[in-house]
């Protein structure tokens, strides 16, 4: 419903247009490590898993075997991909427990240049549904469909038989208001340029007398400028993220294989500090009681994110998000997947189980995933993802065969 979209849009807009960092205003030292203190970022759609395979594995994908969706998880994996050319499309109806017209679409593809190098590109488009603007008197003042998108290009290269690296460059645009006046100020579309730096390692192993593969990966993603939606607004960090992952694949026999994957993620963004309730400096700004000033440059913010939590090391560790996934393949044609995602209660409380299936044929692969929230009130509950991948090399083989 359009009215519902508007109601959801209001808190989203407030989050993007806040003029001061959101932080707890506390005096009790006990609460410094137990109070809700979420790290806020702009364009959070960049953190949403776009594909059904990783979406079914608890959002784990940094070190899993390479596929066409590697752009989002770890561009360095493309150097190890089996085929020379591929493309895929993924669609996710988002927050359908709240709104019926928010969705995320993802289009991606890759092309191998030679045995060492691969180029890839992707487009991620996030539509927030139609909203209706009204003036102060409650009269109709137009309508708009807020949208955000990111365009990526990546280069991946093998450095050895077991190790690869990758870089990706990203243009981000977020238009939440269509230029409308918000709180008496003219708004505008926010723009950013960002980059990813990633590495990937894999090696054959024997595990309990079974052949297998161990893989490790790391991706520092969305290293880019702050963005703003108004000339008078304080610029906000985009979701710069450090992701570290591991994956163990075991070939049970000639027909069956099983993979276990674990990802750890942490936003490289300053944590909101705790302010004194009744103190202000000479400029009228609140005085920090615990933590550090979040209004710093991007490089300083990335470094500061490791030690600036007002609750100390205990709170820093709570800012690590865990993703655990399992994937079973039969004949490399049919897959069953499951996973779990964990975010601490004080950092957003996203906790959910995931499951899904995959079907791979000569020409295309179809994947579906389903999200089961731990808490029934979680707006992510019952999220479905659909992904369709095309193997152009397989298409060529089928025509010539």
Number of C-alpha atoms within 10 A of each C-alpha: 12 16 12 16 21 21 14 16 20 12 11 14 14 11 15 22 21 13 13 13 18 16 19 19 17 16 13 7 11 10 12 22 18 13 17 16 24 18 21 22 18 21 23 11 18 21 14 13 22 27 29 28 31 29 32 31 30 30 27 32 32 34 30 30 20 21 21 27 31 24 27 23 28 32 35 34 32 33 26 24 18 10 16 15 20 22 21 22 22 22 21 23 17 24 19 17 13 16 21 16 17 19 18 22 20 21 22 23 22 26 16 20 13 10 11 16 18 25 20 24 21 22 17 22 21 21 20 25 21 19 23 17 15 12 10 7 6 8 9 11 11 11 16 18 17 20 21 22 21 22 17 20 20 22 21 25 24 22 12 9 11 13 20 24 23 25 21 24 19 21 17 21 18 24 19 24 22 16 15 17 14 14 8 7 13 15 22 18 18 19 19 19 17 19 18 26 20 24 24 28 21 22 12 14 15 12 14 8 9 13 15 19 18 21 21 21 26 25 26 22 28 26 24 21 17 20 24 21 25 19 11 12 16 17 20 24 26 25 24 25 19 21 24 22 25 23 24 22 24 22 18 13 11 9 11 15 19 18 20 20 26 25 26 18 20 21 23 27 26 28 29 25 25 25 21 16 14 8 13 13 9 8 6 8 11 17 17 20 16 19 19 19 17 20 16 13 11 20 13 14 20 19 13 19 20 19 16 23 27 25 22 15 14 12 22 18 13 17 25 18 19 20 24 24 28 23 24 20 19 15 12 15 13 17 20 21 25 24 25 25 23 19 17 18 15 16 18 14 15 17 22 20 23 25 25 24 20 23 17 18 13 15 16 17 17 20 24 23 27 21 24 18 20 16 13 10 9 17 16 20 21 18 19 23 25 21 23 20 22 21 20 17 15 17 14 12 11 11 8 7 6
